[in-house]
Amino acid sequence: MLGKKVMKPEFKTLAEWIDKAYGVKTINIFYDTIDKGTHPRLEICFEHPQERAKFDAPNGFSFDSAKQKAIGKKFQETLNEQGLIRKNGFSRFSKKLASSEYKTENIWVIYGDFESIARIEANESIPEEKVKKLKKGLNNPHIWEISRAFSYTTFFLYSDEQLKKYENSEEHKKWTDEYYELLKKYDPFGYFKREFFSISLDSKENFDKNYESNWYYYYK
């Protein structure tokens, strides 16, 4: 997105086909192998999560297998036209296997989006000392902790009673405004929009009682 890297030339035809077939904008394609190099994998990257979601299965928990198969087949076709497919351990044109050649048999097609990663990086890039300074500046003795995980931020009150008091309150809105002002300085792509952004609230009482005072259990 910053123009520091470009898509490999051999993937451009596939990207154009995906964009036309599914009404999306492919920003990059990555190829690698897993299982000690025996299983090829292809990741198609879009900018927004709404685009990536077009490739989910109806259950929302897996990928649409028909689209995976179609993209895998098209990948094979485009590489075959360029002479870049491995056949029985050799290239089409030489007995020596070139490093630029690709495996395509039983390829696993997956998807990702830039926005989701950028939102996580923005939130986690805020220096901890600035979060502590924000907490101090709010000057509210009921705030126990400000916790960040991925692209989400939670203000912890001490008790469940305090939690109920502040939920959907003017104070909650104020905290969201203050945190958003800090967050947007670390969001160069502007993916966080104030009208859709809100901090979450929880309590130390809940954290201690139901998660054994353990952050791993809380965010698991």
Backbone bond lengths (Angstrom), bond angles and torsions (degrees), N, CA, C in turn:
res aa  C-N    CA-C-N  psi(-1)  N-CA   C-N-CA  omega(-1)  CA-C   N-CA-C  phi
1 M - - - 1.463 - - 1.532 111.55 -
2 L 1.310 117.68 -25.84 1.461 122.14 177.88 1.520 111.74 -90.71
3 G 1.338 116.87 -2.41 1.460 120.86 178.69 1.514 114.49 79.99
4 K 1.343 116.79 12.72 1.469 119.87 -178.86 1.527 111.97 -81.99
5 K 1.323 116.73 -21.71 1.460 121.08 177.70 1.518 108.73 -133.66
6 V 1.324 115.58 152.09 1.463 120.21 178.83 1.522 109.29 -125.50
7 M 1.306 115.27 158.45 1.459 121.07 178.20 1.528 110.35 -66.97
8 K 1.328 116.73 141.10 1.457 119.61 176.76 1.527 109.61 -60.41
9 P 1.333 117.88 137.92 1.468 121.45 -176.28 1.528 113.54 -55.34
10 E 1.338 116.60 -35.65 1.469 119.18 -177.17 1.519 113.78 -69.90
11 F 1.356 117.17 -10.64 1.465 120.57 -179.53 1.527 112.59 -99.48
12 K 1.321 118.12 -8.20 1.457 120.79 -172.53 1.527 113.24 -65.19
13 T 1.323 117.15 -38.09 1.465 119.91 179.47 1.522 110.53 -63.97
14 L 1.335 116.15 -41.63 1.464 120.03 177.36 1.523 110.49 -63.31
15 A 1.331 117.65 -44.14 1.462 121.31 -179.69 1.525 111.02 -59.56
16 E 1.313 116.78 -42.85 1.468 120.90 179.60 1.525 110.72 -64.01
17 W 1.321 116.08 -38.21 1.471 119.92 179.21 1.526 110.42 -67.05
18 I 1.316 117.78 -44.14 1.470 122.07 179.06 1.525 110.45 -60.26
19 D 1.325 116.18 -44.73 1.467 120.41 -178.31 1.527 111.14 -61.60
20 K 1.321 116.03 -42.92 1.459 120.43 -178.51 1.526 111.40 -72.73
21 A 1.312 117.19 -38.89 1.467 121.17 -176.22 1.528 112.56 -72.76
22 Y 1.335 117.36 -33.62 1.469 119.65 -171.72 1.530 114.00 -120.76
23 G 1.327 117.80 3.60 1.454 120.21 176.34 1.514 114.39 65.70
24 V 1.334 116.34 44.20 1.465 122.02 -179.45 1.530 108.86 -129.61
25 K 1.349 114.90 -178.95 1.457 120.18 175.49 1.521 108.20 -127.95
26 T 1.318 116.48 107.15 1.464 122.22 178.90 1.518 109.25 -79.04
27 I 1.343 116.92 123.81 1.472 119.00 -178.95 1.522 112.19 -98.76
28 N 1.338 117.30 -20.89 1.460 119.07 175.02 1.524 109.44 -167.09
29 I 1.328 115.36 161.08 1.459 122.79 177.16 1.524 107.26 -135.24
30 F 1.340 115.54 132.50 1.460 120.76 -179.60 1.530 109.82 -121.02
31 Y 1.310 115.38 136.86 1.465 121.04 177.23 1.518 109.07 -119.64
32 D 1.343 115.77 136.55 1.460 120.06 171.16 1.529 107.99 -154.93
33 T 1.313 116.17 -176.41 1.459 120.63 177.48 1.519 109.04 -127.47
34 I 1.320 116.05 151.64 1.457 122.34 177.22 1.523 108.67 -125.55
35 D 1.317 116.11 -178.07 1.471 120.92 -178.44 1.534 111.06 53.74
36 K 1.334 114.47 52.74 1.466 122.07 178.28 1.528 112.56 59.44
37 G 1.323 115.50 36.55 1.454 120.61 175.13 1.510 115.97 83.96
38 T 1.337 117.32 6.10 1.468 119.85 -175.79 1.524 113.48 -92.48
39 H 1.324 116.96 -18.49 1.465 120.02 -173.70 1.531 109.61 -122.44
40 P 1.338 118.43 114.62 1.466 120.95 -179.64 1.537 112.19 -74.75
41 R 1.318 114.95 147.25 1.467 120.36 -179.87 1.525 109.24 -136.74
42 L 1.311 115.97 140.52 1.459 122.01 -178.71 1.524 108.71 -128.10
43 E 1.341 116.58 122.30 1.467 120.44 178.22 1.518 109.76 -108.88
44 I 1.332 115.71 123.67 1.451 122.69 177.95 1.527 107.33 -99.66
45 C 1.331 116.65 123.25 1.463 120.78 -175.36 1.527 111.67 -111.34
46 F 1.327 114.61 131.59 1.459 121.93 176.74 1.524 108.67 -114.23
47 E 1.326 117.01 175.44 1.463 118.20 177.68 1.522 111.50 -83.13
48 H 1.334 116.82 -44.44 1.459 120.04 -170.84 1.540 112.86 -112.08
49 P 1.324 117.51 149.69 1.472 120.79 178.80 1.527 113.04 -63.36
50 Q 1.337 117.04 -26.95 1.460 119.59 178.60 1.534 110.85 -64.42
51 E 1.314 116.10 -32.47 1.471 119.99 178.02 1.525 109.83 -72.54
52 R 1.315 116.39 -44.92 1.466 120.01 178.88 1.519 111.18 -60.56
53 A 1.334 116.87 -36.13 1.463 121.55 -177.69 1.535 112.45 -64.39
54 K 1.326 117.36 -19.80 1.461 120.24 178.51 1.528 111.89 -65.72
55 F 1.331 116.58 -13.76 1.462 120.21 -177.12 1.523 112.33 -106.71
56 D 1.328 115.58 8.55 1.463 120.41 175.80 1.518 110.44 -79.96
57 A 1.315 115.73 152.65 1.462 121.23 172.68 1.528 108.20 -73.50
58 P 1.333 118.24 162.70 1.475 120.83 -179.82 1.525 113.90 -55.05
59 N 1.344 117.71 -28.78 1.469 119.25 -179.13 1.529 112.39 -75.53
60 G 1.333 117.83 -12.30 1.449 121.53 177.61 1.510 115.17 76.39
61 F 1.346 117.34 -0.17 1.464 120.29 -176.52 1.530 112.96 -111.70
62 S 1.305 117.41 -3.08 1.460 120.97 179.80 1.527 108.15 -146.54
63 F 1.334 115.67 175.92 1.457 120.15 179.66 1.524 110.83 -89.75
64 D 1.311 115.70 154.28 1.465 122.43 175.50 1.529 107.80 -69.15
65 S 1.313 116.75 110.91 1.469 121.61 -174.53 1.526 112.12 -64.99
66 A 1.327 117.08 -32.52 1.465 119.74 179.93 1.529 110.66 -65.67
67 K 1.327 116.32 -39.81 1.467 120.24 179.00 1.528 110.26 -71.72
68 Q 1.315 116.95 -37.21 1.465 119.54 175.80 1.525 110.73 -59.62
69 K 1.320 114.94 -44.92 1.463 120.35 -178.79 1.527 110.91 -64.88
70 A 1.336 116.49 -42.16 1.467 120.75 -178.85 1.531 111.20 -64.82
71 I 1.330 116.56 -41.85 1.462 120.19 179.78 1.518 110.75 -69.36
72 G 1.339 116.70 -40.10 1.457 120.17 177.06 1.515 111.93 -60.71
73 K 1.333 115.64 -41.12 1.465 120.53 179.34 1.529 110.81 -66.16
74 K 1.331 116.10 -42.73 1.464 119.76 179.98 1.518 110.70 -66.69
75 F 1.320 117.07 -36.81 1.466 121.54 176.77 1.527 109.86 -59.17
76 Q 1.318 115.66 -44.98 1.458 120.73 179.31 1.531 110.80 -62.70
77 E 1.325 116.54 -42.74 1.462 121.02 -179.20 1.538 111.44 -63.10
78 T 1.332 116.70 -45.73 1.459 119.56 -177.01 1.532 111.64 -67.40
79 L 1.337 116.36 -36.50 1.462 119.21 178.93 1.521 111.27 -73.11
80 N 1.325 116.13 -35.41 1.459 120.31 179.24 1.532 110.23 -62.23
81 E 1.329 115.21 -37.39 1.465 120.03 178.03 1.529 111.49 -64.90
82 Q 1.333 115.73 -26.31 1.461 120.83 -178.93 1.534 113.00 -97.96
83 G 1.337 116.04 0.29 1.454 120.43 179.98 1.513 113.57 68.79
84 L 1.334 116.79 36.21 1.458 120.26 -174.59 1.530 113.82 -116.34
85 I 1.315 117.39 21.53 1.467 120.51 -179.92 1.515 110.36 -104.24
86 R 1.312 116.46 136.17 1.458 121.71 177.04 1.526 109.09 -78.35
87 K 1.300 116.65 129.86 1.463 122.10 177.90 1.524 108.87 -127.56
88 N 1.354 114.60 112.85 1.467 121.11 179.48 1.534 112.42 54.27
89 G 1.338 114.91 35.71 1.467 119.19 176.45 1.511 114.09 85.49
90 F 1.348 118.37 -0.54 1.464 120.88 -179.82 1.522 109.79 -128.64
91 S 1.313 116.08 158.23 1.462 119.67 174.85 1.524 108.80 -79.39
92 R 1.307 115.67 169.11 1.463 119.89 178.73 1.521 111.47 -68.02
93 F 1.335 116.88 -26.65 1.447 119.80 -171.46 1.521 114.33 -113.49
94 S 1.327 116.42 -6.34 1.455 118.19 -176.87 1.513 110.49 -152.62
95 K 1.335 117.49 149.43 1.453 120.94 175.53 1.523 111.28 -74.64
96 K 1.309 116.00 -15.78 1.458 120.46 177.73 1.521 108.93 -91.66
97 L 1.319 115.96 129.92 1.459 120.99 -175.50 1.524 110.19 -82.56
98 A 1.313 117.04 119.32 1.458 121.16 -179.66 1.524 110.38 -78.51
99 S 1.342 115.90 147.89 1.464 120.21 -177.42 1.524 112.01 -68.19
100 S 1.328 117.56 -19.06 1.462 121.28 -178.06 1.518 113.01 -86.81
101 E 1.330 117.87 1.55 1.456 120.33 -178.21 1.523 111.13 -87.04
102 Y 1.321 115.00 157.82 1.458 120.64 -171.17 1.527 112.39 -128.16
103 K 1.320 114.62 147.15 1.460 120.94 169.91 1.524 107.39 -87.11
104 T 1.318 116.73 142.83 1.468 119.40 179.47 1.525 112.90 -129.81
105 E 1.315 117.83 -11.02 1.461 120.18 -177.95 1.530 110.51 -68.26
106 N 1.347 115.59 126.78 1.470 122.36 -179.68 1.527 111.96 55.29
107 I 1.324 115.65 40.09 1.455 119.29 -178.81 1.527 110.69 -68.69
108 W 1.331 115.58 141.54 1.457 121.81 -179.35 1.525 107.81 -99.68
109 V 1.315 117.18 115.71 1.452 122.69 -179.04 1.525 109.56 -97.58
110 I 1.340 116.24 124.80 1.461 121.50 177.83 1.523 108.93 -127.84
111 Y 1.330 116.58 174.72 1.463 120.29 -174.53 1.522 110.72 -138.40
112 G 1.322 115.26 154.84 1.451 121.35 176.48 1.518 109.56 -149.73
113 D 1.330 116.01 167.12 1.457 118.84 175.71 1.515 110.11 -137.39
114 F 1.312 115.85 145.21 1.454 122.75 -175.68 1.523 112.19 -70.38
115 E 1.321 116.54 -39.16 1.460 119.78 -174.43 1.525 112.37 -58.98
116 S 1.324 117.38 -44.87 1.470 120.56 -178.27 1.523 111.20 -59.92
117 I 1.335 116.46 -42.23 1.465 120.62 179.43 1.529 110.47 -68.34
118 A 1.335 116.75 -41.06 1.461 120.85 -179.16 1.520 111.36 -64.76
119 R 1.327 117.36 -35.93 1.467 120.81 178.59 1.533 110.53 -66.57
120 I 1.319 116.15 -40.96 1.467 119.89 177.28 1.518 110.36 -63.12
121 E 1.333 116.01 -46.96 1.462 120.09 -178.96 1.520 111.77 -62.31
122 A 1.321 116.97 -38.44 1.465 120.44 179.26 1.523 110.75 -62.56
123 N 1.319 116.43 -49.15 1.465 120.45 -177.28 1.525 111.67 -65.93
124 E 1.326 115.81 -41.16 1.463 119.14 -177.38 1.525 113.01 -81.18
125 S 1.337 117.00 -8.30 1.464 120.42 178.74 1.525 112.67 -83.42
126 I 1.322 117.32 -13.82 1.464 119.74 179.17 1.524 108.73 -65.85
127 P 1.308 118.84 121.18 1.469 120.61 -179.82 1.529 111.19 -58.75
128 E 1.323 116.57 140.00 1.451 121.40 -177.80 1.527 111.77 -58.77
129 E 1.322 117.03 -34.89 1.459 118.99 -179.18 1.526 112.32 -64.93
130 K 1.365 116.70 -28.73 1.460 119.60 177.79 1.527 111.05 -75.27
131 V 1.332 116.35 -32.12 1.465 119.81 175.87 1.531 109.39 -67.78
132 K 1.320 116.42 -40.97 1.466 120.54 178.02 1.527 110.98 -65.35
133 K 1.331 115.97 -37.40 1.458 120.35 177.97 1.519 110.49 -65.19
134 L 1.329 116.48 -39.30 1.462 121.01 177.04 1.524 110.44 -61.80
135 K 1.316 115.78 -46.72 1.468 120.17 179.77 1.529 110.78 -59.11
136 K 1.302 115.88 -44.49 1.467 120.62 179.89 1.524 110.35 -63.32
137 G 1.331 115.71 -40.64 1.453 120.16 -178.76 1.519 113.31 -66.93
138 L 1.329 117.26 -30.35 1.463 120.85 178.16 1.527 110.89 -67.80
139 N 1.331 115.35 -27.14 1.472 121.65 172.21 1.531 112.38 51.85
140 N 1.343 115.11 48.84 1.462 119.47 177.82 1.527 108.12 -120.14
141 P 1.324 118.71 114.84 1.466 121.74 -176.49 1.526 113.79 -67.21
142 H 1.323 117.58 -11.15 1.465 121.02 179.89 1.528 112.23 -82.44
143 I 1.349 117.13 -15.25 1.469 120.18 179.37 1.525 108.88 -82.04
144 W 1.325 115.63 118.77 1.462 120.55 178.58 1.527 111.39 -87.26
145 E 1.345 116.66 -46.70 1.463 120.48 -173.13 1.526 110.18 -155.22
146 I 1.345 115.05 149.56 1.465 121.64 169.14 1.522 106.07 -112.58
147 S 1.325 115.97 115.11 1.464 121.05 -174.27 1.519 110.73 -115.50
148 R 1.336 115.26 135.87 1.466 120.77 178.73 1.521 110.32 -117.64
149 A 1.317 115.60 140.21 1.464 121.44 174.29 1.519 107.95 -150.06
150 F 1.315 115.61 121.45 1.461 120.92 -177.78 1.528 108.91 59.17
151 S 1.336 118.26 -126.08 1.466 119.85 -178.81 1.524 112.02 -98.94
152 Y 1.335 117.13 10.27 1.460 121.61 -175.50 1.529 111.21 -109.62
153 T 1.321 114.99 149.81 1.456 121.47 178.99 1.523 108.97 -133.46
154 T 1.328 116.04 134.30 1.456 121.46 -178.03 1.525 110.19 -125.32
155 F 1.322 115.64 129.70 1.463 121.96 172.02 1.526 107.10 -94.66
156 F 1.312 115.98 121.46 1.465 121.03 179.51 1.526 110.62 -97.81
157 L 1.313 116.23 124.51 1.445 121.31 168.97 1.526 107.54 -87.97
158 Y 1.310 117.37 172.50 1.463 118.97 -179.28 1.530 112.41 -78.00
159 S 1.307 118.26 -42.97 1.471 120.99 -172.68 1.521 112.04 -122.27
160 D 1.313 115.29 161.39 1.466 120.78 175.54 1.525 110.60 -64.73
161 E 1.313 116.32 -32.97 1.462 120.65 178.73 1.526 110.61 -63.98
162 Q 1.324 116.29 -42.61 1.462 120.51 176.81 1.525 110.70 -66.07
163 L 1.312 116.55 -37.88 1.464 121.34 178.41 1.526 110.48 -57.37
164 K 1.322 116.75 -47.50 1.468 121.14 179.47 1.531 111.09 -62.78
165 K 1.314 115.41 -35.57 1.466 120.19 -178.60 1.526 111.52 -64.47
166 Y 1.327 116.50 -39.86 1.465 120.02 -172.65 1.529 114.70 -93.08
167 E 1.312 118.19 -16.35 1.460 119.90 -179.56 1.522 110.57 -59.98
168 N 1.336 115.60 129.76 1.469 122.69 178.44 1.533 113.02 57.57
169 S 1.320 116.28 28.70 1.461 121.06 -179.89 1.526 109.75 -97.67
170 E 1.334 116.00 171.64 1.460 120.61 174.87 1.524 110.78 -64.38
171 E 1.334 115.57 -32.64 1.455 120.28 178.06 1.525 110.70 -65.76
172 H 1.322 116.82 -39.99 1.473 122.33 176.63 1.526 109.72 -59.71
173 K 1.309 116.68 -44.80 1.465 121.43 178.82 1.525 110.64 -62.74
174 K 1.337 116.34 -41.28 1.458 120.96 179.58 1.524 110.44 -62.35
175 W 1.328 117.37 -43.57 1.467 121.23 179.39 1.521 110.73 -62.39
176 T 1.338 114.65 -40.67 1.466 119.13 178.38 1.527 110.70 -62.95
177 D 1.330 116.66 -44.08 1.467 121.05 178.34 1.527 111.28 -59.51
178 E 1.324 115.52 -45.79 1.462 120.52 -177.76 1.532 111.07 -64.86
179 Y 1.327 115.98 -43.28 1.461 118.50 -179.10 1.527 110.51 -69.05
180 Y 1.322 116.92 -38.81 1.464 120.16 179.67 1.531 111.54 -61.91
181 E 1.324 117.24 -39.43 1.457 121.18 178.14 1.525 111.12 -59.74
182 L 1.335 115.35 -36.45 1.470 120.21 177.38 1.527 110.49 -73.54
183 L 1.308 116.41 -44.49 1.461 122.14 -175.71 1.525 112.96 -63.21
184 K 1.327 117.48 -41.02 1.466 119.64 -173.26 1.526 112.67 -64.80
185 K 1.326 117.29 -20.25 1.468 120.94 176.79 1.526 111.33 -68.64
186 Y 1.327 116.47 -19.80 1.469 121.41 -178.03 1.532 111.67 -111.27
187 D 1.323 116.02 14.57 1.464 122.24 -177.99 1.530 109.03 -118.18
188 P 1.345 117.93 75.94 1.467 120.72 -174.06 1.523 114.64 -63.34
189 F 1.324 117.57 -21.49 1.463 120.18 -178.21 1.532 112.26 -95.70
190 G 1.336 116.79 -3.59 1.461 120.55 176.78 1.519 114.25 66.27
191 Y 1.334 117.66 33.32 1.461 120.10 -178.15 1.527 112.96 -75.94
192 F 1.333 117.38 -25.03 1.464 120.17 176.20 1.530 108.67 -85.35
193 K 1.312 117.16 120.38 1.454 122.93 178.27 1.533 108.72 -109.17
194 R 1.324 116.25 132.01 1.461 119.24 -174.74 1.522 112.75 -58.33
195 E 1.331 117.47 -37.91 1.467 119.71 -177.13 1.524 112.98 -66.75
196 F 1.343 116.88 -17.89 1.462 120.44 -179.98 1.525 112.52 -112.86
197 F 1.324 116.01 4.43 1.463 119.34 -174.49 1.521 111.63 -105.24
198 S 1.325 115.74 138.75 1.463 120.54 174.12 1.518 109.07 -155.11
199 I 1.314 116.43 139.71 1.454 119.31 173.00 1.529 108.44 -76.98
200 S 1.322 116.16 153.83 1.461 121.29 175.99 1.526 108.76 -92.33
201 L 1.318 115.52 157.08 1.459 121.19 176.10 1.522 109.63 -120.69
202 D 1.325 116.02 143.74 1.462 121.89 174.93 1.522 107.49 -153.21
203 S 1.321 116.38 -177.57 1.461 118.95 -177.57 1.521 111.79 -128.89
204 K 1.307 115.06 151.05 1.457 121.02 173.94 1.530 109.91 -63.19
205 E 1.320 115.62 -33.44 1.465 120.35 178.35 1.529 110.64 -59.31
206 N 1.303 116.79 -45.08 1.460 121.05 177.36 1.520 111.16 -66.75
207 F 1.331 116.13 -42.29 1.464 122.26 179.66 1.525 111.07 -59.68
208 D 1.325 117.43 -43.53 1.462 121.48 -179.21 1.518 112.02 -72.81
209 K 1.315 115.92 -41.83 1.460 120.96 -173.21 1.532 112.79 -75.58
210 N 1.318 116.93 -42.78 1.466 120.66 -172.23 1.523 115.40 -105.13
211 Y 1.322 117.20 -10.51 1.468 120.11 -178.69 1.523 112.58 -128.79
212 E 1.308 115.78 16.00 1.461 122.27 176.17 1.527 112.50 54.02
213 S 1.312 116.36 32.09 1.474 122.81 -179.80 1.533 111.68 55.25
214 N 1.331 115.97 36.50 1.466 121.67 -173.12 1.532 109.88 -123.92
215 W 1.331 116.47 119.44 1.466 119.82 -178.48 1.525 112.10 -65.65
216 Y 1.304 116.63 -31.85 1.468 119.27 179.41 1.525 110.07 -62.18
217 Y 1.321 116.63 -46.11 1.468 120.45 178.96 1.526 110.62 -65.21
218 Y 1.307 115.88 -36.60 1.472 119.22 -177.18 1.516 112.30 -65.20
219 Y 1.327 116.49 -42.89 1.459 119.74 -175.37 1.524 113.56 -97.70
220 K 1.314 116.44 2.51 1.465 120.39 -178.69 1.521 110.74 -63.93
